[in-house]
Amino acid sequence: MSDTHISDDAFINSIIGEGTRFKGEFDLNGLLRIDGDFTGTIRTTGKVLVGRNGRAECTLHAGTVVVGGVVRGEIYSSEKVIILSTGFVLGNITTPRLIVEEGVVFNGTCRVTAGPAKAVKSAAVPLKGSLESPARDQIQIQAAAAGSGSQRR
C-alpha cells in the first residue's frame, strides 16, 4: 500500500482500516488514521484522525487530533483538537486550541490550556450544561455548536 499525502508534508504511516479491530498500545511517529475500532492507548507527537466510521475507546496523546467518528476516553493534545460535525466525543479533552463544528455531540469537560508548556494556567469548561469559566467569551461559539447536536444519536 502506498503512502497517501494529506497536508503539511505529513503522510499516513499507520492506519486501522474499516472492519479492523485493534487492542493495545500504539506508539508512533507521524499520522495515524482510524477507520475501524481501536481500544487502548495512543501516543504520538503527530496527528490522529478518527474517520467518520472510526471508533476509539482510548487515552489519546497527540499533537493534533481530528474527530469525525466516535471517541470515548481522554484526549491530550499539544497543538489542537478539531471535532467535525460528524464527531461524537464522550470524555475529557485537554488542549491549547479547540475547534468544534456545529452538530457535534460532546459530553465531557474541556481544559483549554495556555499552551503545551503552560498547562497549569487553564480553565476547565464543562460543555454540557452552563458555562462557568473565565474563558466564557472565547468559547461561547464552540459551546453553542456543541450543544446544538446534543439531541442527535
N, C-alpha and C positions, 0 to 999 in steps of 0.2 A: 504494500500500500504506500503510495507516495504522500509526502507531507503536503498539507493544504495551507496556503498562505492566508492569514487572517488580516492583520494590520500591525503597524508599528514594528515590522520585521519580526513578528512572533509567529512561530509555526506550531501547529498542533502536533506535539510529540507523544501524547498519550490520549487514548480515547476509550471510553467504556460505551460500547455501541448499544443500540436499541436491541432489546431481547437478551442482554448480558447482565448477569448479577456478579458483583464483586464485593467481598467482605474482607476487611483488614485495614492495614496502614499503607498509605500511598505517599511516598516522599519523592518529589520530582523537581526538575528544573524545567522551566518553560510553561507550556499551556496544557491544561487538562480539560477535555470536553466530556461531559457525562450525558449520554442519551439513554442509558439503561438504568439499573438500580445499583446504588453504592451504599454500603454500611461500613462505618469505621472512622478513620482519621485521615485527613488530607493536609499535607504541609508542602507549600511551595512559595517562592518569592515571586513567581509569575502569576498567571491568570487561571481562574477556574470558571468554566462556562457550564451551567446546567441547562441543557436544552429543554425545549418545550415538553418532551416526553421523558425527560430525565427525572430521577428521584434519588435524593441523597439524604440519608439519616446519619449525620456525622458531626464531628467537630472539624471545622474547616479553617485553616490558617493560610492566607494567601495575600498577594499584593492587591489584585483586583478580582472581584467576584461578580459574575453576571448570572442572575437567576431568571430563567424563563420557565422552569418547571417547578418541582417541589423540593424544598429543603427543610428538614426537621433537625434542629440542633443549634449549635453555636457557630457563628461566623465571626472571625477575627481578620480584619483586613488592614494592611498598612497603607493602602492608597485609596480605594473606593469600592463601594458596593452599589451595583445597579440592579434594581428589581424591575423586570419588564412587566408589561400589562398582563401577561400570562403567568406570572410568577406567584408562588404560594410559599410563604416563609412562616414556619412555626418555630420560634426560638429567638435567641438574642443575637444582636449584631453590635460589634464594636468596630468603628471605622472613622477616619477623618472626614470622609465625604460619603453622603448617602443620596442616591438618585432613585426616586420611586415614581414609576409611571402610573397614570390613572388606571384603576381597575384591579390593582393587585390585592391579594389577601395577605396581611401581615399581622400575626398575633405574637407579640413578644415585646421586648424592650430594645431600644437602640441607644447606644452610647456613642455620641459624636465627639471624637477627640480633637484636640488642637493640632494633632499631627502624630505620626508614629512614635516619636521620641517623647511626646508630652501627653501621654495617656492619663496622667494624674489629673490634669485640668480638663475635665469632661463633664458633660451633662447627660444624665440618664433620662430618656424621654420615652414614656410608655405610649405607643402608637395605637393602643386600643383604649378608648375612653378619652378623658380630657388631657390636655397638655398642661403640665405643671413644670416648667423649666425656664431658666434664664435664656435659653436659646429659642423660646417660643416663636418669635417673629421670623426667625431664619428658617424654621422648618414647617411653618403653618401650611404651606402649599403641599409639601410632601405628605404631611399627616392627613390633610384633606383627601389627597389622592388615595392614600392607603385605606382610609375609612370608607371611601365610596364603593369599594369592591367587597366589603365585608359580608354582603348577602350572597355572593357567588359561591358555589360549591364545585 
